[in-house]
Amino acid sequence: MPYSSFLSPIVPGIAAASGLYIILIMLLICLTMYSRQRKKAYLYMVAAFLFIMAYEGVNIHFAFSGSLRQGNYPEGADWLLAFSFLLLNFAVYQLYHRMNRRLRALLMVMALLYVVPLLSPGFLEGAGSWQAGYIDLCQLGTVMIGLFGMAPRVGQRKKYTAGLAVYFVYILVHLLNNLIPLEKTWIPAIWIWLPLLFYTLLFFILFTRIVEQMQSIYRSSITDGLTNLYNRRFFTRQLNRYVEQGLKVSLIFCDIDNFKKLNDTEGHARADQVLKQVAAIIEEEVDEAGLAGRYGGEELVALIVDKRAKVSRIAEQIRARVEAETIVTLSVGYSVLRAGTNAGTLISQADQAMYRSKTTGKNKVTAYRSSNPPAAAGTAPSAESANT
């Protein structure tokens, strides 16, 4: 461990204590996440953090005991940080992907290579130059594996690559110190802070990934897995919220014509593909004016909350695009919220208008009109056709 003669002995201790604090926070986060998700990546990180805590504990002890000035620091303790670096790289990869057999084999081989210096008598008390250089070369190999094998597949490539770059500099200085003593230069004054910078980048990688996972879990709880539109529960909850706020909203109710026949003749896979196409069109058309959802089966709905948007135009654009861009057509109905109307009634009215489109020729848009007379028995509910 190069140590600058220009530095106070307390400075390395402060750097180590700061790093230890960050590692302790990440350790607690990983333990919490593992208890909830049982993901192996967090176990790898926990193991790595325990090694780092032992390493930084040694640094703190020797910094505040004055042993650094006397040159009594056990270089063999650097193995703890080196091995933790190996585990952390594979842990970060597992935050995004499962390890296959090839990667597991690679981890085992690398771990065995790291263990070689431990077989040397008295290694942890004081490493020889060949052992220290050997550990540095193993770490350089880990950097290359991370840079070329893992970075392209890790979601946070820039942060991960930056962490590898910081650690590469850390190893390089340590390796150079074995060849050219650097203790009397300014380089160690910066070098001692590199692990802290590495821990900080690692913290941001871990924190960001957890946020991504939480967002994904929340997103999956409010959306339909096939169409990626909002599910019925969330859509209805949002509709109720807008109605309770007294906002003037409109509801578009769409039903794919002859969808059962499509399922029976071309199969579920083809029908699902068409359903996703229709859902994408509806989502695009209402993107800036409201939100879209899957109400059930082939029934798709759209809530228009923008006062400037004309619901009849949006409904017709949806119908026309579906007819032009897919192999199916839509029966569409819509209703505008009126005084004294609740969310359930609004949905029912739009559904009635859609039913009128369905029973009077399909592939048309119908607006609900409350002034229309009630429908006779066996006919569609009250609605007025707005077919173009």
N, C-alpha and C positions, 0 to 999 in steps of 0.2 A: 504494500500500500504506500505509494509515494506521499510524502508529507512535506510541505514547504516549511523551511526554517523561518520564514517571514511571518508565519501565522501563529496566533495564540493557540495553545493546546485546546482551549475551550471551543474554538470554531468548528473543528470536526465533530465534537460532541453535540453542538447545536444542530449541525446538518443531519447527524445520525438520529437525534431525538425527533426532529421534524419529520424525517422519513418514517420513523417508527410510528408516529401518530397517524400519518396517512395510511400506512399499512394496516394499523389496527382498525381504522374505520372501514377499509375495504374487506378486512377479515370478517367483521361483524355483518356487513352487507351480504357477503357470500354465504355465510352461515344461515342468514335469514332466507335468502333466495333458495338455497338448497333444501331447506326444510319445507318449502312450498312447491318447488318444481322438480326436485330430485334430479337435477341436471349435473352430469359428471364434470362439466366445465368448472362449476363452483368448487367441487372437491379438489380438482387440480390446483385451483387458485388458493384454496385454504392451505393445502400442503406447501405451496410456494411461499405464501405469506409467513408461515411458521418458520421456514428456513431464513427468510429475510429478517424476521424479528430476532432470531438468534444472532444473525450477522450484525445487525445494527446494535443489538445489546452488547456484543463484544466491542464494537466501535465506541459506544458510550463509556463502557468501563475503562478502556485503555486511554480514551481522551481525557477523562476527568481524573484518572489516577496518575497522570503524568508519564505513563509508560511510552507514549508516542515519542516524546522528546528523547527518551533513552534508547529508542530503536528496538523496543521489545515487542512490537506488534506481531502477532502470529499470522504470517501470510497465509497459512493453511486455512484460516477462517474465511478467506475469499471464496473458497469452494462452495460455501453455503449460498452466497449470492449467485454464483455461477450456475449451480444446479437449479435454483429457483427460477433463473432466467429461462432455462430449458422448459420447465414445467409451465411457465406463464405463456410462452409462445403457443404451446399446444392447447392451453386453456382458452386463449383468445380465439383460436381457430374453432374450438368446440362451442363457443358462444354462438357461432353462425352455422356450423355444419357438424354432422356426426363424423367421428373418425372411422375410416375404413381399415381393413386389415393391414394394408400397406403402411398407413401412417402409424398404426399401433406398433408394427414391426420396427419402423424407423425410430419411434420413441424409445423402444426397448434397446436398440443398438446404441443410440446416443447416450442413454442412461448408463449403459455398461461402460462406454468410453469415459464418461465423467467419473465413474467409480474407480478407474485404474489408479489415480494418485492416492486414493485412500488405502491402497494395499502397501504403500511405502511406509516403513516404520517411522513413527514420530512426525507424520506429515502435518497433522493439525497443530502441533506445537511450533513448527517452523519449516516451511516449505523450501526446498531447494530451488535453484533457478530453473531446472528442467521441469519440475512439477508446476511451478507458476506459469512458465511458458506454455506447457501442455494444456493447462486449464484455459488460458487465453485463446489458444488455437481451437479448442472445443467450442468456446463461446463464439468465435468468429464463424465456425461452421454452423452454429445455431442461427446466427444472424443471416447467413446466406440462405438457409432453409426458410427462414421467415420471410425474407425479402422476395425470393423467387418462387417459393412454393405456397406460402400462406397469404401474403399481402394481396395478391390478385383476387382472392376469394373471401377476404374479410370485408365486411360492410363498411368499416371506418378505415379505409386504406390509408388516407393521409395521416391520421393520428398514429396508426400502427407503424407506418413507415418512419414517421418522425421519432417514435420511440426507439425503433431499431437504429436510427442514425445516432441518437444520443448515446445509446449503449455501445455502439461501434466506436465512438470517440473515447468512451470510458475504457474499453478494452485496449484500444490502440495506445493510449497513454500508459496504461499499466504494462503493456508489452514493451514499449519503448523504455520504460523505467528499468526493466530487467537488463537492457542492453546499455543504456546511457542514463546514469543517475540524474533525476530531475528534481531532487529535493530542494536544491538551492535556486530554483527558477520560480517564475510566477504561475507556471502551468498547474501545479497541484492546488493552488488557491481556487482555481475554477473546477478542477477535476473532482474535488470532494463534494461539489454540489450537483454533479451529473446524476447520481442515483436518485436524488430528490426530484429532479426534473423528470426522470424516467417514471418514477412512482406517480407523479402528477398526471402525466400523459396516460398512464395506465388507468388511473382513477377516472379520467374523462371517458376513456373507452368503455370501462365497466358501467359507469353511470349512464352513458348514452345508450348502451345496449339494453339496459334494464328498462329505460324509458321507452325504447322502441318496442320491447316485448309487452309492456303494459298497454301501450297504445294499440298494439296488434290484438291483444286480448279484449280490450274494450271495443275495438272496431268489429271484431268477430261476434261480439255479443249483441250488437245493434244492427248488423247487416245480414242479408241473406247470402248463404254460402255460394249459391249458383250464379245469381245475377249481380251480386255485389251492391244491390240496392238496399235501402234501409228495410229491416224486417217489419212485420205488421205491428208488433208491440211498440217498437220505438216510434214508428211513423204515427201511430194513433196517439201516443203520448205527446209528441210534438204538436199534432193537430189540436189536441185538447189545450195545450199550453197557449197556443196562438188565439184560440177561441176565447179562453178565459181572460186574455189580455185585451179583448175587444177589438182585435185587428180584423180588417176586412180581408178574408181569404177566400180562395176558390179551390175546388177539388175536381180533378180530372180522373175518371174511372175508365180503364181500358181493359178489354178482354180480347184475346187473340181468337180470331175466327177459325173454326174447324181444327182446333188444336188436337183434340182427341184423335181425329182422323189422321193427322200428321204423325202422332205417336204410333198409331197402329200400322200405318203403311211404311214409314221410313225409320221407325225405331226411336227409342228414347234418346240416344246420343244425338241424333239429328234434331230432334225436337228441343233438346236442351240447348243446342247451338243456336237455333232460331230464337228461343226465348232470351238468350243472352244478347243477341243482336237487337231485338226489340227493346230490351231493358237499356242497352247502351244508347239507343236513339232517344228514348224518353229522358234519360239522365242528361244527355247533351242539350236537349231542348229546354229543360227547366233549370239548368245549372245556375243561371244568374237570377232566376225568378223565384225559386223555391227548392223543394226537395222531392225526390222520387222514392217509391217503395214498392215492394212486392206484397200484395195483399193476401194472396193465396193462389196456388196452382198457376194458371195462366193469366190471372188477374193482376194488373199493375196499376198503380195509382200515382198521382202527382199532386202535390200541394203547392199552390201559387200564393206567395205572400207579398210579392212586389206590387204595390198599388198602380204602378205605371204599366204593368204587363196586362195584355188583353188575353184573357183566358181562352176565348173562342179561337183566336189566331194560333195560340200555342197548341191547342187541341187539334186543330186542322193540320198544323205543321207536323205534328207527331203522326197523325193518320197518313198523310201524304208520303212522308219519308219511309214509313214502314211498308207501304204499298210499293214504293219505287225501289227500295234497297233490300227487301227480303222476299221470301216466297210466300208470305202470309199477309193477311190484312187485319185491321183492327176495327172493332165496334167500340166507339168512344162516347161517353156521356160526361157532362160536367154540370156543376152547380155552384152558385155564388152564395156565400154566407149572408143571411138576412137577419134582421133584428128578431130576437126570440128563438133563434135556431141554435141548437147545440151541435157538438161535433158528430155525434151519432146520427143525427138527422141529416147533416150535410153529406155524410158518406152514403146514407140510404138514398138521398135524392140523386146523387151522381150515379149510383148503382141503377136506379130506376131509369135514368136517362140512357145509360149504357144498354139496358135491357131493351128499350125501345129501338135503339140502333140495331141491336142483334135480331129483333123480330120483324124488322121492316126492311130487310135487305142486306144488312151487314155492311162493313166497310164505309161507315158514315159517322158523323159527329152529331150528337143530339144534346141540346141544352134543356135543363130541367126548368119547367115553368109552373109555378104554384097556382096560377090562375086557370090552368087547363082543367076541364072537368074530369072527374074520376074515371078510370078505365072500366069498361064493362067486364063482366066475369069472363075469364079465359083470354083476355087481351093484355097487352103490356100496360104498366103503370103510367100515370100521367106524365107526359113529357112532350116536348115539341122538337121535331126534327130540324136540324141545322145542317143537313147534308149539302156538300158542295159538289 
